[in-house]
Structures are given as C-alpha cells and as structure tokens.
Amino acid sequence: MGLILFIIGTIGWHVGMYGMFKKAGIEPWKAFIPFYNTWLIVEKCQIKKVWFWLQFIPVAGQFITIWITIIFVMHFKKVSVPDHAAVVFLPFIYFPYLGFSKKEKWYGHEVLKHYHKPVSREWIDAGVFAIVAATIIRTFIFEAYVIPTGSMEKTLLVNDFLFVNKMSYGARIPQTPLSFPFVHNTLPFSKTVPSYIRQVQLPYKRLPAFSDVKRNDVVVFNFPAGDTIINLPEYGSAVTYYEVLRYRFNGDRQALFAQSAEYPILVHPMDKTDNYIKRCVGVGGDMIQVKGGTLFVNNQPAMLPPGSQTDFLVETNGTPFDENFLTDELGVDLENPSDQVRTDNSRPGIYVLNLTPSEAAKVKALPNVKSITPYSENQKGATFPADDENYPWTIDDFGPLYIPKKGDVLPLTAKTIAIYRRLITTYEHNTLEEANGKYIINGKEATSYTTKYGYYWMMGDNRHRSQDSRYWGFVPETHIVGKASLIWFSWNKGPRWKRLFNGIR
C-alpha cells in the first residue's frame, strides 16, 4: 500500500510540474528530469543558486526542495497558508490543478514585488528555517537521547538526557532520507506505525571522522537484532523476533510467519532499528572473554568503570538491612527495590544485591554481613551465537571470542559458521548457502570470508541487567550512531541537579 501511494504521489507531482512548466514558459518535458527540474525553478524564480545545492543535504534537503516549490507556486499568485499547505501535503493533486486549470496562470516575478508577508507568514518561514536547521544539526552534529533502561547504571541512569556527538565517528548519510522529522522509527503518539518511507533508501556512507570508536567509549548504535521485529509494543526490541523464533518456534520461520496475526512482522532499515547505548569493551582485532563474571580483553582484566554494577551474593546473620542504608548509601528505591535487591526464600538471610564496587565495599563492612561474593549466572542457551553444542556459554562465562576487523580473513568451518553467518548475510549483504559441509557465498564455494567492515563488542555497565553483545553478537561499524558525550539534564521525581552537565566516562 505504501509503495502504491508513493508511485501515485510521484506521478502526480511530475504531471503537475509538466503543466506548470508549460505555463511558466519552460519546456515542459524538462519537468520529468530529477534535480534538473528544480534547477530550472531556481533560475526562473531568481532564487540564489546555493539553495539548489543545499537540496543534496540528506534529510534537510527535502525541506529545502519543498521551500523551492513553494516559491515556484507563489509565482502563480498563490501566497496563502492553505496554498502552501497543499504544496506540502497534497502536491500530487495541487500541482496538476495549477498546471492544467484554465483559471490559474503564471504571473512571474513581478507579482511578488507587490506582496508583503503578514506576521503569520513570517512565523511560518521562521519555523521552516528552524526545522531545516534543526534537522541538519540532528543528522550531522549531535542528537539528544534519553536513557530508557538501567543497562548502564550507575554510569548512566534512567531518564538521563544526553547529547550524542555524531561527528566523533563521522556522521552517517541517512539510509532512509524520507522520514517524519525529529522522530526515530515510529510516528508521534504511536509505537508501531513506521515514520519513514522504506522504498527510498541510500547506500551506507559516512562523513570523515575525528576518531575511530575506541575501547571503553560509551556509544549509541542501531540495535543489530532489531532489523526484524514483532511489531507490537510488548515485543519490538524488548523481546526480539529472534528470541521468539528460537524459543517458541524452534527456529521454524514458516511456522512463525503462519501466525502473522498474532506476531505481525516489521523489517526495519538499518538506520531505523532502535537506538541502544552501551560501552564498547572490544574493537576489531580484540579477543574477549568473560570468566566468573569478570571481563577480559586480550587476556587482561578489562577496565572496570567506577559506576558499573553487577550482582553480588550476600550472606547475612539474618538481621535485615537498615532502610536508610539502602536508600542513602545504595540508592535503592524502596517502592521498587526488586531490580536491585533480591531475596532467596529457600535460603533465609541470603540476598542478591546489584552493586557498584564502592557499594560492595560498604556492604562488606556491615556487622550483619557474613560474606559477599560475585554472583554468577549459570543458565546456558541464551547467548550468542545460539549454538549450544559448540558454544555452551553463559553471560558470566563467555568466550574466548575474536572480534573481526575490516579485511580479516575468517575461516568457515562447521564450528565457526554460527559465529559468522549473520555477519556474512545480514551485515555485509551476501548470499550464503550451506550444503554437505560446503559454503557457497554469492554462488561460489568458499572456505573463508574476507570482511568489508570492522566490528565491535558492546556491553552494559550493569552487567546482570543488560541485553548486550553477549546475547546478539557483533555490532558492525555501519550501525554506529555516535559517542555519548554529555548529560545535559536528569530527572527522577525531580531534577538530579548533581548530574547536570556531567561528562560521560
């Protein structure tokens, strides 16, 4: 349906322009040549040539094109707000009317000499300029982002408002340039209606970067496992399509598709998957491993951020914790403590506490605490690469795993294919067939694969409350959005004044 409307709109726009060009004294067939038609409008309407070139700015360019067509329509003596609203929202109807109605004619540049903008038009023009300017800034310089979950606590807290620097790693050219402004992948007031036109997509390109993604940077990226989602509010990226496919349908896609009414599927373009924020703990060429809950990079213990949290098993003498200690020293919300304090009913006096290193030291010093040890999650079967026979890993005992860099030659074997299958097909857009122990890439048998992109390993600082690379694997460079740079506001039942304008480490 979306494609049909796009085709109808495109045909209507160009047919209307054909008639308008003819009335304006421009050879009408030139209306069908993309960009050249707006060049002719710029010349005819005596608009500065720089505005033609500004059309090529992704996302913002569409607003500039609309502004150019509004100026063109004004030369038909159409200067009211309803006329200009018709240009924006109904050009496929309005342009054919102007082009072929005998009531409408071309007045030329002279008509604008006698036109004076009302105050309302001045405000509208200012608003349009603001939209264009804000879109350019949001696309290429920085974007505001709010922390939705506790996966980075206590480095970042829920409802921390951040500035994400897109210039650090080089701003991406938007893959889907035609979209509703100032929103990500769904329309305002909707959790399921896409905000973009997927029929128009551009190849991956990135502007020059100030630096590469470095180990321990806090990075915003497009969720790799969010390319295909079950398009319901309770699913999306929270309960991924791949989880449902694996655990409820035993990997049978056809069985899942057969229940499309219950599980409606939506495929997002890469730049429209949900935005995630994690710490980059490994870059291309690194070997990562988690042993007993401790992360190692290249066989060395990884940097432990001071605000990082993990679960500890705490044994007490049966005396409960003082509520003031929980709230003042550990920051526990007593109205909702379940995410930070858990009890084991089968073992009285045993708690699982989610703590930073400094908080763990405070708990250890309490007189009612007999012991405190790192908690280890031993549930298998939930981790990347979803191959329990070859990789029986857990989130606390994971790896070792090599992170590919650009140009790496990856061996393809019965054991490694699970790790590299998605990299080859989804991230680098190749066909892959597997038959009789052989691997056919783009129609040719292969025993290895050379990577086109570099890859990263992302983990949340809140290690037992984070959906991260341990569950869904590598993050390709194509998915990198920007570097989290500054907390400009924070809120929890009121402003968190101490967090305002803090840098992110």
Secondary structure, DSSP 8 states (H G I E B T S, - for coil): -HHHHHHHHHHHHHHHHHHHHHHHTS-GGGGGSTTHHHHHHHHHTT--THHHHHTTSTTHHHHHHHHHHHHHHHTTT--SHHHHHHHHH-HHHHHHHHHH-TT-----THHHHT----HHHHHHHHHHHHHHHHHHHHHHTEEEEE--SSTTTTTS-TTEEEEEESSTT--B--SS-SB-TT-SSB-TT-SSSB-B-TTS-----B---SS---TT-EEEEE-GGGSEEE-STTSTTTS-HHHHHHHHSTT-HHHHHTTTTTS-EEE--GGGS-EEEEEEEE-TT-EEEEETTEEEETTEE----TT-BEEEEEEESS----HHIIIIIS---TTSGGGTEEE-TTSTTEEEEEE-HHHHHHHHTSTTEEEEEE------SSSTT--TTT----SSSEEEEE---TT-EEE--TTTHHHHHHIIIIIS---EEEETTEEEETTEEESEEE-SS-EEEEE-SBTTS---HHHH--EEGGGEEEEEEEEEEEBSSSB-GGGTTEE--
